[in-house]
Amino acid sequence: MDAKVDSKSLLYKARVHHTQQEIADYFGKSVRQVKRWEANEDGPPAYTIPGFQQMLFTAEPKNTDAEFTFIDLFAGIGGLRMGFETHGGKCVFTSEWDSYAQKTYLANHAVDHDIIGDISPYIQENAVPDHDVLLAGFPCQPFSIAGVSKKNAMGRKHGFECETQGTLFFDIAKIIQDKRPKAFLLENVKNLVSHDKGNTFRIIQHTLTEELGYKIHYRVIDAKGFVPQHRERIFIVGFREDTEFTWDALELPDKTSKNLKDILHPQNGTEEPDEPYIIGSKGKVNPKYILSDKLWNYLQAYAEKHRKAGNGFGFGKVTPKSTARTLSARYYKDGSEILVSRGRYNPRRLTPRECARLMGYESESRRFEIPVSDTRAYKQFGNGVVVPVVEEVARIMKPHIMNLVEVESEEYAVKQMGLLA
């Protein structure tokens, strides 16, 4: 492996444990220099390799004093994980089949176990480790409006009849049956509730409550206010025992509290260098994100055609004062759902860095590494969860998780005392 590539991999791993300031201090460099290393395609100079190796050798793993454990299924790039780590959880098992998503996951999370691609053998052998909470953003394509329309057009089955992704819910159910976690959180698209005239969701409810015996609570939550994006997703919370959990404890922000100005590149020189997304001393957005004349003319003609037909199809043009439409996994194709206005000039796509902010993976206090191509990054963020929403759901779940952890610990202690008597 090339030394420079190796050094960037080590930098990614070091950033799991250390801030940019800590790395800068260790090497006697400025924070700006560390940021340049992160932006540089080849990473830091080769001479930094021994230093990074030493930093990683002495690094303390995160969550050594975790309050509860969880597993991260259909993990994507780790949005559910981030929400529960914020509230004291430790991930003990990760499953994600997409190798590019795995790459992003590893660049951003302290993973002390292998990431599993095909989870089937682990389910068959009951080899998933014990855990307190199961997290799963199971694939939504068979249930989403866009996914169903696409499958109908192709003459393919969807929902539970989808021979591939639709059956993955039952993999989750089998793990819940075998491991009996104290709680779970499942996330999916809003359309899950109405799919197939409600039959799909009735099957899910029946499986979780009648067959597995869990008490479930579900709610569709719009991310608007948490981030400047209208994005509705269903969250299904389940507990093994009766609890006093209620969605009334959810604290929703003012829906007008965020707008796109909060996530867009300022382009005035106040932002640190971040190639290839912004370039030059003023941090201007790279021109490659501006729509070509051909694509922009096509999108305008397409929108006009559907406007005359009375349809609502078309592009979504936004300004810094706007709230965005839902970012989708198809954003890489033409960016039509969220196009940033440039006045009388052609609009532009969001950069992947802006997508990371729009989804809450990155904030003023949290850097998110993007080690994949723009196309892959757009797909990953479009398929992701909004991290601040998950953090709030985790917050209201935690007291009830901890109550069950405490009860189980007391029962275990009593049992052990009985065995010793």
C-alpha positions in Angstrom: 0.0 0.0 0.0 1.2 3.5 -0.8 2.6 5.4 2.2 0.5 8.5 1.6 -2.7 6.4 1.3 -1.7 4.7 4.5 -1.2 8.0 6.3 -4.7 9.2 5.4 -6.2 6.0 6.7 -4.3 6.5 10.0 -5.5 10.1 10.1 -9.1 9.0 9.8 -8.6 6.5 12.7 -6.8 9.1 14.8 -9.7 11.5 14.3 -12.0 9.0 16.0 -10.1 9.5 19.3 -8.6 13.0 18.9 -9.7 16.5 17.9 -8.0 18.4 15.2 -6.4 20.6 17.9 -5.0 17.6 19.7 -3.5 16.3 16.4 -2.0 19.7 15.6 -0.5 20.0 19.1 1.0 16.4 18.8 2.8 17.2 15.5 3.6 20.8 16.3 1.3 22.0 13.5 -1.6 24.4 13.2 -5.2 23.3 13.1 -5.4 24.7 9.6 -2.6 22.3 8.5 -4.5 19.3 9.9 -7.6 20.4 8.0 -5.4 20.6 4.9 -4.3 17.0 5.5 -7.9 16.0 5.8 -8.8 17.8 2.5 -5.8 16.5 0.6 -6.6 13.4 -1.5 -3.3 11.8 -0.6 -3.5 12.7 3.1 -0.6 13.8 5.4 3.0 13.4 4.5 4.6 10.0 4.9 6.7 11.2 7.8 3.6 11.4 10.0 2.9 7.7 9.9 5.0 6.7 13.0 3.4 9.6 14.9 -0.1 8.5 14.0 0.7 4.9 14.8 1.9 6.0 18.3 -1.3 8.0 18.8 -3.5 5.1 17.9 -1.5 2.7 20.1 -2.1 4.9 23.1 -5.6 6.0 22.3 -8.3 5.1 24.8 -11.4 3.5 23.2 -14.6 5.3 23.4 -17.5 4.2 25.7 -15.3 2.2 28.0 -17.8 3.1 30.8 -20.9 2.6 28.6 -24.2 2.6 30.4 -25.8 0.2 27.9 -25.0 -1.8 24.8 -26.6 -1.8 21.4 -26.2 -3.4 18.0 -26.3 -1.4 14.7 -28.1 -3.3 11.9 -28.4 -2.1 8.3 -26.1 0.6 9.8 -25.5 2.7 6.7 -22.9 5.4 7.8 -23.8 5.2 11.5 -26.5 7.8 12.1 -28.5 5.6 14.6 -25.2 4.7 16.3 -24.3 8.4 16.7 -27.6 9.2 18.4 -27.3 6.4 21.0 -23.6 7.0 21.6 -24.4 10.5 22.6 -26.5 9.1 25.5 -23.9 6.6 26.8 -24.4 3.6 24.6 -21.7 1.3 23.3 -22.0 -0.5 20.0 -21.0 -4.2 20.2 -22.1 -5.4 16.7 -22.4 -3.7 13.3 -24.0 -5.0 10.1 -23.8 -3.2 6.8 -23.6 -4.9 3.4 -22.4 -1.9 1.3 -18.6 -1.8 1.2 -18.6 2.0 0.5 -20.9 2.7 3.4 -18.5 0.5 5.5 -15.6 2.7 4.4 -17.4 5.9 5.6 -18.5 4.1 8.8 -15.0 3.1 9.7 -13.7 6.6 9.0 -16.0 8.1 11.5 -16.6 5.6 14.3 -14.5 3.8 16.9 -15.2 0.2 15.7 -13.6 -2.5 17.9 -15.3 -5.4 16.0 -15.6 -6.5 12.4 -18.4 -5.0 10.3 -20.5 -7.8 9.1 -21.8 -7.8 5.5 -24.1 -10.8 5.3 -25.8 -11.2 8.6 -27.6 -14.4 7.7 -25.0 -16.9 9.1 -25.0 -15.0 12.4 -28.8 -15.2 12.6 -28.8 -18.9 11.7 -26.1 -19.7 14.3 -27.5 -17.3 16.9 -24.1 -15.7 16.9 -25.2 -12.0 17.3 -23.8 -10.9 20.7 -26.1 -10.1 23.7 -27.1 -6.5 23.8 -29.5 -4.1 25.6 -30.9 -2.3 22.5 -31.3 -3.3 18.9 -31.1 -0.5 16.3 -32.1 -1.0 12.7 -32.8 1.3 9.8 -34.0 -1.6 7.7 -34.0 -0.9 4.0 -37.0 1.3 3.0 -37.0 0.9 -0.8 -39.7 -1.8 -0.8 -42.0 0.5 1.3 -41.2 4.0 0.1 -43.4 5.9 -2.4 -40.6 6.2 -4.8 -39.5 2.6 -4.3 -43.0 1.2 -4.8 -43.5 3.3 -8.0 -40.2 2.1 -9.4 -40.9 -1.6 -8.6 -44.4 -1.3 -10.1 -43.0 0.2 -13.3 -40.5 -2.7 -13.5 -43.2 -5.3 -12.8 -41.4 -6.3 -9.6 -42.9 -7.1 -6.2 -42.6 -4.8 -3.2 -43.2 -4.7 0.5 -42.9 -8.2 2.2 -43.3 -9.8 -1.3 -40.0 -8.3 -2.4 -37.8 -11.3 -2.5 -34.7 -9.4 -1.3 -35.0 -6.4 0.8 -38.6 -6.9 2.0 -37.7 -10.0 4.0 -35.0 -8.2 6.0 -37.5 -7.1 8.6 -37.9 -10.8 9.5 -34.2 -11.1 10.0 -34.6 -8.3 12.7 -37.5 -10.2 14.2 -35.5 -13.4 14.4 -32.7 -11.6 16.3 -35.2 -10.0 18.7 -36.7 -13.5 19.3 -33.3 -15.1 19.9 -31.6 -12.3 22.0 -34.6 -10.7 23.7 -33.0 -7.2 23.9 -34.6 -4.8 26.5 -35.5 -2.4 23.8 -35.3 -1.7 20.1 -35.6 1.2 17.7 -36.6 0.7 14.1 -36.6 3.5 11.5 -38.2 3.6 8.1 -40.0 5.8 5.6 -43.4 7.4 6.5 -45.1 5.4 3.8 -44.5 2.2 5.8 -47.7 2.9 7.6 -49.9 3.2 4.5 -48.1 0.7 2.3 -50.5 -2.0 0.8 -53.5 -0.3 2.4 -51.9 -0.7 5.9 -51.4 -4.4 5.6 -47.6 -4.2 5.7 -47.6 -2.3 8.9 -50.2 -4.5 10.5 -47.9 -7.5 9.8 -45.0 -5.6 11.5 -47.1 -4.7 14.5 -48.5 -8.2 14.8 -44.9 -9.7 14.6 -43.5 -7.4 17.2 -46.4 -7.5 19.7 -48.3 -10.7 19.3 -45.4 -13.0 18.3 -42.5 -11.4 20.1 -44.4 -9.9 23.0 -42.9 -6.4 22.9 -44.8 -3.2 23.8 -44.4 -0.8 20.9 -44.8 2.9 20.3 -44.5 4.5 16.9 -44.5 8.0 15.6 -43.8 9.8 12.4 -41.3 12.6 13.1 -40.5 15.5 10.7 -36.8 16.6 10.9 -37.8 20.2 10.1 -36.5 22.3 13.0 -33.8 19.8 13.9 -32.3 20.6 10.5 -33.5 22.8 7.6 -35.1 19.9 5.8 -38.6 18.5 5.5 -38.0 14.8 6.1 -40.7 12.6 7.7 -39.7 9.2 9.0 -41.4 6.6 11.2 -39.7 5.6 14.4 -40.9 2.3 16.1 -39.8 2.0 19.7 -40.3 -1.3 21.5 -39.7 -2.5 25.0 -39.5 -6.1 26.3 -41.4 -5.1 29.5 -44.1 -2.6 30.4 -42.6 0.9 30.8 -43.9 4.5 31.1 -42.4 5.5 27.8 -44.4 8.1 26.0 -43.9 10.2 22.9 -45.2 13.2 24.9 -41.7 13.5 26.3 -40.3 14.3 22.9 -39.1 17.9 22.7 -39.6 19.2 19.2 -37.8 22.4 18.1 -39.5 25.3 16.5 -39.8 24.3 12.8 -38.6 27.8 11.8 -35.5 27.7 13.9 -33.3 26.4 11.1 -32.8 27.4 7.5 -30.3 26.5 4.8 -28.0 29.4 5.7 -27.1 27.2 8.7 -25.6 24.5 6.5 -24.5 26.2 3.3 -20.9 27.2 2.6 -20.6 30.9 3.5 -18.1 31.5 0.6 -16.6 34.5 2.3 -13.3 33.1 3.6 -14.5 32.3 7.1 -14.6 28.6 6.4 -11.5 26.5 6.6 -10.1 25.0 3.4 -12.2 21.9 2.4 -11.3 20.7 -1.1 -12.8 19.4 -3.3 -16.0 21.0 -2.0 -14.8 24.6 -1.7 -11.7 26.1 -3.2 -9.6 29.3 -3.2 -8.9 31.8 -0.4 -12.6 32.8 -0.2 -13.8 29.2 0.0 -16.0 29.4 -3.1 -18.0 26.3 -4.0 -16.2 24.3 -6.6 -17.8 25.0 -10.0 -18.3 21.3 -10.7 -21.4 21.5 -8.5 -23.0 24.1 -10.8 -25.6 22.6 -13.2 -24.6 22.6 -16.9 -26.8 24.6 -19.4 -28.0 21.3 -20.8 -29.1 19.8 -17.5 -30.6 23.1 -16.2 -32.6 23.6 -19.5 -33.8 20.0 -19.3 -35.1 20.4 -15.7 -36.9 23.6 -16.5 -38.6 22.1 -19.5 -39.5 19.0 -17.5 -41.0 21.1 -14.8 -43.0 23.3 -17.3 -44.3 20.2 -19.0 -45.7 18.8 -15.7 -47.0 22.2 -14.6 -49.2 22.4 -17.8 -50.4 18.9 -17.1 -51.4 19.8 -13.6 -48.8 17.7 -11.9 -46.5 18.7 -9.0 -43.3 17.3 -10.5 -40.3 19.7 -10.8 -37.2 20.9 -9.3 -36.9 22.5 -5.8 -35.0 25.7 -5.9 -33.8 27.1 -2.6 -32.2 30.1 -1.0 -30.4 30.5 2.3 -33.7 31.4 3.9 -35.4 28.2 2.7 -36.1 24.8 4.2 -35.1 22.0 1.8 -37.2 19.2 0.4 -36.2 15.6 1.5 -32.7 14.7 0.4 -33.0 11.4 -1.5 -30.5 8.7 -2.5 -31.0 9.8 -6.1 -29.7 13.3 -5.5 -26.5 12.4 -7.3 -28.4 12.1 -10.6 -29.4 15.8 -11.1 -29.9 17.3 -7.6 -33.3 18.4 -8.7 -35.0 18.2 -5.3 -32.6 20.7 -3.7 -31.0 23.2 -6.1 -29.3 26.2 -4.5 -30.2 29.5 -6.3 -27.4 31.6 -7.8 -29.7 34.4 -8.9 -29.8 34.7 -12.7 -27.0 32.1 -13.1 -27.5 28.3 -13.2 -28.2 26.9 -9.7 -25.9 24.3 -8.1 -26.2 21.1 -6.2 -25.4 20.9 -2.5 -21.9 19.7 -1.9 -21.5 16.4 0.1 -20.2 18.5 3.0 -23.5 20.5 3.0 -25.4 17.2 2.8 -23.5 16.0 5.9 -24.7 19.2 7.7 -28.2 18.9 6.3 -28.5 15.4 7.8 -26.9 16.4 11.1 -23.9 14.2 10.8 -21.7 17.2 10.9 -22.1 20.3 13.1 -19.9 23.1 14.6 -18.7 20.7 17.2 -18.5 17.5 15.1 -16.5 16.8 12.0 -17.7 14.1 9.6 -15.2 12.5 7.2 -16.3 11.8 3.6 -13.8 9.3 2.2 -15.9 8.3 -0.8 -16.8 9.8 -4.2 -19.5 12.4 -4.5 -21.9 9.9 -6.0 -21.4 7.5 -3.1 -21.7 10.3 -0.6 -25.0 11.6 -2.0 -26.4 8.1 -1.8 -25.2 7.5 1.7 -26.6 10.8 3.1 -29.8 10.4 1.2 -30.3 6.9 2.7 -29.3 8.1 6.2 -31.1 9.2 9.3 -31.2 12.8 10.7 -28.8 12.4 13.6 -30.3 15.1 15.9 -33.7 13.4 15.6 -32.2 10.1 16.7 -30.4 11.8 19.6 -33.8 13.1 20.8 -35.5 9.7 20.5 -32.5 8.1 22.3 -32.8 10.7 25.1 -36.4 9.8 25.9 -35.8 6.1 25.5 -32.7 6.0 27.8 -34.4 6.3 31.3 -36.6 3.3 30.4 -33.7 1.3 29.0 -31.7 2.0 32.2 -34.6 0.9 34.4 -34.7 -2.5 32.6 -30.9 -2.7 32.8 -31.0 -2.1 36.5 -33.8 -4.6 37.1 -32.0 -7.3 35.1 -28.8 -6.6 37.1 -30.7 -7.0 40.4 -32.3 -10.2 39.3 -28.9 -11.6 38.2 -27.4 -10.6 41.6 -30.3 -12.3 43.5 -29.9 -15.4 41.3 -26.1 -15.6 42.0 -26.7 -15.2 45.7 -29.2 -18.1 45.6 -26.6 -20.2 43.8 -24.0 -19.5 46.4 -26.3 -20.2 49.4 
